[in-house]
Amino acid sequence: MGRLFGTDGVRGIAITELTCELVMQIGKALAFRLRGEGRPAIYVGKDTRNSSDVLEAALCAGICSAGGDVYCLGVVPTPAVAYIVQRSHGTAGVMISASHNSAEFNGIKLFDRNGYKMSDDAEAEIEALILDYPDRMELSGEVGSILSYRNAVEEYLNHIVSLISVRLDGLKIAIDCANGCASYTAKPLFTRLGAEVTLLHAEPDGTNINMDCGSSHIQDLMDHVSEGDYDAGLAFDGDADRCLAVDETGELVDGDKLIAIVAKDCHAKGTLKQDAVVVTVMSNLGFTYFAKEHGIRRITANVGDRYVLEKMIDGGYNIGGEQNGHLFFLDDATTGDGQLSGAKVLEILKREEKRMSELASVMKRFPQVMINVRIPHYQRENWKNDEEITALIDAREEELGDAGRILVRESGTEPLIRVMIEGKDFNRINAIAMEISGKIRERVGR
């Protein structure tokens, strides 16, 4: 068995890869590791996948077998778990979700008592107990309880509403809920803030989460907004920790542009700590030009929300995020929150009395091409040592020079190699992306 934890917890095809037995072991190891802090109180949320219920049962069994108590939050957005763990002074939190992945996948995300993603070191200790030292998990015979936490959604919504200082009355917005957790929270939230709301893809059936909808498949929202009389559109992923937007014409406003909108606003108000924003190596080159123009420092982190957050916490920064729609407001939340992000951007839209397209024009995107190459698990990392692949990448980087850049990296959540090329000449970068992805597919692909 390979190691369990990736950049965003444990993830795999539910039941066959992310098995009930494995999830029970994760629960057991988590509670066992936390027993030194007293009787563990662990808060568990889940998304709308049909596998989430059975995995929740397995997780709870593991936690209780090691003497921990479980507070079941039901179907809630991932950031609700983080908020309630912190607010309730719990020991840890768990979200059962595979985020933006399709319904056959599921995952386990762990949070510490302060509502932050559990550290790499803590996850490594839990992983070692499961894979290397299972005999160390001696059970005392003390059995924990499973309790229902009934007010999770309401407490979370009250919290988000309290963070927004401008009413959204008069705004007409369309929201794509990805048939996920936001199906139960988006309309109550944005209606309470004053907006007129139309929901798309808000009828989860256990199998349709993220299916041709949500932040990973935003075309339907773009079409809907372009054909209607809307001020903006918002799209969340399955567990609602990501947000992308659509302007009033139906054009995409991606994570880079959303970060730019928020950063410019905070900088103008004097609330952007250290005049800096944390983004990842995947952030568009256009963001670099935006930051220079507005006197904002661009701090770069590795891809993955945990690495953005680590950089923000270590450096004392309060705004950051990823191109995929993970935005972080550390003055208000301990993790990415799609609905908070959407509300913050709409707050600026309302206060500035501008169109969304005007706000988004603060940053000009360079053309970008992304191609994913699926690889077998046993080929992970091997491409880095293939001379034909690395020589081709080096040659094309030299050719582009300062007019573009090449980023080739493995996904932390899926068996994919992502080939990303940016530059001023779309036709040329597209040809380079196809050439490099073709070489990877030939040498190590599935």
C-alpha positions in Angstrom: 0.0 0.0 0.0 1.3 3.5 -0.8 1.2 6.3 1.6 -2.2 7.7 2.5 -2.2 11.4 2.8 -1.9 13.8 -0.2 -2.0 17.6 -0.3 -5.7 17.5 0.7 -6.1 14.6 3.0 -6.8 11.0 2.0 -8.7 10.5 -1.3 -9.6 7.6 -3.6 -12.5 5.7 -5.2 -15.0 5.2 -2.4 -15.4 1.6 -1.0 -12.8 0.0 -3.3 -9.8 2.3 -2.7 -11.0 4.4 0.2 -12.4 1.4 1.9 -14.6 1.3 5.0 -11.8 -0.6 6.8 -9.3 2.1 6.0 -11.6 4.9 7.1 -12.3 3.0 10.3 -8.5 2.8 10.8 -8.1 6.5 10.2 -10.8 7.3 12.8 -9.1 4.9 15.3 -5.6 6.3 14.7 -6.9 9.9 14.9 -8.6 9.4 18.2 -5.7 7.3 19.6 -3.2 10.0 18.7 -5.4 12.7 20.4 -6.0 10.7 23.6 -3.1 12.5 25.3 -5.1 15.7 25.2 -8.0 14.2 27.2 -11.1 12.5 25.9 -11.2 13.4 22.2 -14.3 15.3 20.9 -14.2 15.1 17.1 -16.7 16.9 14.8 -17.6 15.2 11.6 -19.2 16.7 8.5 -19.9 15.1 5.1 -20.9 16.0 1.5 -23.7 14.7 -0.6 -22.1 11.6 -2.2 -24.0 8.4 -1.7 -20.8 6.9 -0.1 -20.5 9.6 2.5 -23.0 7.9 4.9 -21.3 4.5 5.0 -17.9 6.1 5.4 -19.2 8.3 8.2 -20.4 5.1 10.0 -17.0 3.5 9.6 -15.1 6.7 10.7 -17.4 7.0 13.8 -16.8 3.3 14.7 -13.0 3.8 14.5 -13.1 7.0 16.6 -15.4 5.5 19.3 -13.4 2.3 19.5 -10.4 4.4 20.6 -12.5 6.2 23.2 -13.3 9.4 21.3 -16.7 11.1 21.1 -18.2 12.0 17.7 -20.4 15.0 17.0 -22.1 14.4 13.6 -22.8 17.7 11.8 -24.6 16.2 8.8 -24.2 17.6 5.3 -22.3 20.9 5.7 -19.6 22.8 3.8 -16.0 22.0 4.7 -15.4 25.4 6.2 -18.4 24.8 8.5 -16.5 21.9 10.1 -13.4 24.1 10.6 -15.5 26.9 12.2 -17.5 24.7 14.5 -14.5 22.8 15.8 -12.9 26.0 16.8 -16.1 27.6 18.2 -17.0 24.5 20.2 -13.5 24.0 21.5 -13.4 20.5 20.0 -10.3 18.3 19.7 -10.4 17.8 15.9 -12.6 17.9 12.9 -13.1 15.6 9.9 -14.8 16.3 6.6 -15.8 13.4 4.4 -15.6 14.8 0.9 -13.6 14.5 -2.3 -14.2 18.2 -3.0 -14.4 18.9 -6.7 -14.0 15.2 -7.8 -16.8 13.2 -9.3 -19.2 11.1 -7.2 -17.3 7.8 -7.3 -14.4 9.4 -5.3 -14.5 10.4 -1.6 -12.0 11.6 0.9 -11.1 12.4 4.4 -9.9 15.9 5.4 -8.6 16.5 8.9 -8.7 19.7 11.0 -6.9 20.5 14.3 -8.6 22.0 17.3 -8.0 25.6 16.0 -9.8 24.9 12.7 -6.7 24.7 10.5 -5.9 21.8 8.2 -4.0 19.2 10.2 -0.3 19.6 9.8 1.9 17.4 7.6 3.6 16.1 10.7 0.3 15.2 12.4 -1.0 13.4 9.3 2.3 11.6 9.1 1.9 10.3 12.7 -1.6 9.1 11.9 -0.4 7.5 8.7 2.4 5.7 10.5 0.0 4.3 13.1 -2.1 2.8 10.4 0.6 1.5 8.0 3.7 0.9 10.2 2.7 0.5 13.8 -0.9 -0.7 14.1 0.0 -2.8 17.1 0.7 0.4 19.1 -3.0 1.3 19.0 -3.9 -0.7 22.1 -7.5 -0.2 23.0 -8.5 0.4 26.6 -12.0 -0.8 26.3 -13.4 2.7 26.8 -16.0 3.4 24.1 -17.0 6.8 22.9 -20.4 8.1 22.0 -21.9 9.3 18.7 -24.0 12.5 19.1 -26.0 14.6 16.7 -25.0 18.2 16.4 -28.3 19.8 15.1 -27.5 23.5 14.6 -24.4 23.3 12.5 -25.8 24.9 9.4 -27.5 27.8 11.2 -24.4 28.6 13.3 -22.2 28.6 10.2 -24.6 30.9 8.3 -24.9 33.3 11.2 -21.1 33.5 11.3 -20.8 34.3 7.6 -23.5 36.9 7.7 -21.7 38.6 10.6 -18.6 39.1 8.4 -20.4 41.0 5.7 -20.9 44.7 6.4 -22.8 45.7 3.3 -26.3 44.6 2.4 -26.6 43.0 -1.1 -30.1 44.4 -1.7 -30.8 44.9 -5.4 -28.3 42.4 -6.6 -29.6 39.5 -8.8 -27.2 36.6 -8.8 -27.2 33.0 -10.1 -25.5 30.3 -8.0 -24.3 26.9 -9.2 -24.2 24.7 -6.1 -22.5 21.7 -7.9 -25.2 19.4 -6.4 -23.1 19.5 -3.3 -23.1 21.0 0.2 -24.0 24.6 -0.9 -27.4 23.2 -2.1 -28.5 23.5 1.5 -26.7 26.8 2.5 -26.3 29.1 -0.5 -29.9 30.3 -0.9 -30.5 31.0 2.8 -27.1 32.8 3.1 -27.3 35.1 0.1 -31.1 35.7 0.6 -30.4 36.8 4.2 -27.8 39.2 2.9 -30.4 40.8 0.6 -29.7 39.4 -2.8 -32.2 37.9 -5.3 -31.0 34.3 -5.8 -31.5 31.8 -8.5 -30.0 28.3 -7.8 -28.6 25.9 -10.4 -27.6 22.3 -9.8 -29.0 22.3 -6.2 -30.7 18.9 -6.3 -28.2 16.3 -5.0 -29.1 12.7 -5.5 -25.9 11.1 -4.2 -24.4 10.5 -7.7 -24.6 13.9 -9.4 -22.2 16.0 -7.3 -19.9 18.0 -9.6 -21.4 16.3 -12.6 -21.0 18.8 -15.5 -21.6 21.6 -13.0 -20.0 23.7 -10.2 -16.6 25.5 -10.2 -14.9 22.7 -12.3 -17.6 22.8 -15.0 -18.7 26.4 -15.1 -20.0 26.7 -18.7 -23.6 26.1 -17.7 -23.5 29.0 -15.3 -21.8 31.2 -17.8 -24.5 30.4 -20.4 -27.3 31.0 -17.8 -26.0 34.4 -16.7 -25.3 35.5 -20.3 -28.9 34.7 -21.2 -30.5 36.4 -18.1 -30.5 39.7 -16.4 -28.0 39.0 -13.6 -25.4 41.2 -11.9 -23.1 38.1 -11.4 -22.9 34.4 -11.0 -21.1 32.3 -8.4 -20.0 28.6 -8.7 -19.0 26.4 -5.8 -17.5 22.9 -5.7 -18.9 19.9 -4.0 -17.9 20.8 -0.5 -18.1 24.6 -1.1 -14.6 25.6 -0.1 -14.0 27.0 -3.7 -15.7 29.8 -5.5 -15.4 31.1 -9.0 -17.5 33.9 -10.4 -19.1 35.0 -13.7 -19.6 38.6 -14.7 -22.8 40.1 -15.9 -22.0 39.2 -19.5 -21.3 35.5 -18.7 -17.5 35.8 -18.8 -15.5 33.8 -16.2 -13.9 35.6 -13.3 -11.4 33.0 -12.0 -9.6 32.7 -8.7 -6.7 35.0 -9.7 -9.1 37.8 -10.6 -11.1 37.3 -7.5 -8.0 37.6 -5.4 -6.9 40.7 -7.3 -10.4 42.3 -6.7 -10.2 41.6 -3.0 -6.5 42.5 -2.7 -7.0 45.9 -4.4 -9.9 46.7 -2.1 -8.1 45.8 1.0 -5.0 47.6 -0.1 -7.0 50.8 -0.7 -8.6 50.5 2.8 -5.2 49.8 4.5 -6.3 46.3 5.6 -3.9 44.3 3.4 -1.3 43.1 5.9 2.2 43.8 4.8 0.8 45.0 1.4 1.2 41.4 0.3 -0.9 38.5 -1.2 0.0 34.8 -1.2 -0.7 33.0 -4.5 0.7 29.8 -6.0 3.1 29.0 -8.8 -0.1 28.3 -10.9 -1.2 31.9 -10.6 -1.4 33.6 -14.0 1.5 35.9 -15.1 -1.1 38.6 -15.4 -1.4 38.6 -11.6 2.3 39.5 -11.3 1.7 42.6 -13.5 -1.4 43.5 -11.5 0.5 43.3 -8.2 3.4 45.5 -9.5 1.0 48.1 -10.8 -0.8 48.4 -7.5 2.2 48.3 -5.2 1.3 44.9 -3.8 3.9 42.2 -3.1 3.2 38.8 -4.6 4.3 35.9 -2.3 4.4 32.5 -4.0 3.6 29.2 -2.4 3.5 25.6 -3.8 0.2 24.4 -5.2 -2.3 23.2 -2.5 -4.4 25.2 -0.1 -2.4 23.9 2.9 0.8 25.4 1.5 -0.8 28.8 0.8 -2.1 28.8 4.4 1.2 27.8 5.8 2.9 30.6 3.9 0.2 33.1 5.1 0.5 32.0 8.7 4.3 32.0 8.8 4.5 35.5 7.1 1.6 37.2 8.8 -0.4 37.7 5.6 -4.2 37.9 5.6 -5.2 37.5 1.9 -4.3 34.6 -0.4 -5.6 31.9 -2.7 -5.4 29.7 -5.7 -6.5 30.1 -9.3 -9.0 27.3 -8.9 -11.1 29.4 -6.5 -9.7 28.6 -3.1 -9.6 32.0 -1.4 -8.4 32.6 2.1 -9.4 35.5 4.5 -7.3 34.7 7.6 -8.8 37.6 9.6 -12.2 35.8 9.3 -11.7 32.1 8.6 -9.1 29.4 9.2 -9.6 27.7 5.8 -10.9 28.3 2.3 -14.6 29.2 2.2 -16.3 29.5 -1.2 -19.5 31.2 0.2 -17.5 33.7 2.3 -15.4 34.4 -0.8 -18.5 35.0 -2.9 -20.1 37.2 -0.3 -16.9 39.3 0.1 -16.7 39.9 -3.7 -20.4 40.8 -3.9 -19.9 43.2 -0.9 -17.2 45.0 -3.0 -19.5 45.0 -6.0 -22.3 46.6 -4.1 -20.2 49.1 -2.3 -18.3 50.2 -5.4 -21.5 50.4 -7.5 -19.7 48.9 -10.5 -20.3 46.0 -12.8 -18.5 42.8 -12.1 -16.7 43.1 -15.5 -15.3 46.5 -14.3 -14.0 44.9 -11.1 -12.5 42.0 -13.0 -10.7 44.3 -15.4 -8.2 45.2 -12.7 -6.2 42.2 -14.0 -5.4 41.1 -17.5 -4.9 37.4 -18.0 -2.1 36.0 -20.2 -3.1 33.2 -22.4 -2.8 29.9 -20.6 -3.0 26.3 -21.7 -3.4 23.4 -19.3 -3.3 19.7 -20.3 -3.7 16.8 -17.8 -2.0 13.5 -18.6 -3.3 10.5 -16.7 -0.5 8.1 -15.4 -0.5 4.8 -13.6 0.2 5.0 -9.9 3.5 3.2 -10.3 4.8 5.9 -12.6 4.4 8.8 -10.1 7.6 10.9 -9.9 9.3 8.8 -12.7 8.8 11.5 -15.4 11.2 13.8 -13.5 14.1 11.4 -14.3 13.2 10.8 -17.9 15.8 12.6 -20.0 13.6 12.9 -23.1 10.9 14.7 -21.1 13.2 17.0 -19.1 15.3 17.9 -22.2 12.1 18.9 -24.1 10.9 21.0 -21.2 14.3 22.8 -20.9 14.4 23.5 -24.6 11.0 25.1 -24.7 11.6 27.1 -21.5 14.7 28.6 -23.2 12.7 29.3 -26.3 9.9 31.2 -24.4 12.3 33.2 -22.2 10.6 36.1 -20.4 7.6 36.0 -22.7 6.1 32.9 -21.0 6.6 30.1 -18.6 6.2 26.3 -18.3 5.0 24.5 -15.2 4.9 20.7 -15.1 3.7 19.1 -11.9 1.9 16.1 -10.5 -1.5 16.5 -9.0 -1.6 16.0 -5.2 -5.1 14.5 -5.4 -5.3 12.5 -8.6 -2.9 10.3 -10.7 -2.3 13.1 -13.2 0.6 15.2 -14.5 -0.5 18.8 -15.2 1.2 20.6 -18.0 0.6 24.4 -17.8 2.1 26.9 -20.3 1.6 30.6 -20.3 2.7 33.3 -22.8 1.6 36.1 -25.1 1.3 33.9 -28.2 -1.6 31.5 -27.6 -1.0 29.4 -30.7 2.7 28.8 -29.8 2.0 27.9 -26.1 -0.8 25.6 -27.2 1.6 23.8 -29.5 4.2 23.5 -26.8 1.7 22.2 -24.3 0.5 19.5 -26.7 4.1 18.6 -27.5 5.2 18.2 -23.9 2.0 16.4 -22.8 2.4 14.1 -25.8 5.9 13.2 -24.8 4.8 12.5 -21.2 2.0 10.3 -22.4 4.4 8.4 -24.7 7.0 7.9 -22.0 5.0 7.3 -18.7 1.3 7.8 -19.5 -1.6 5.4 -19.2 
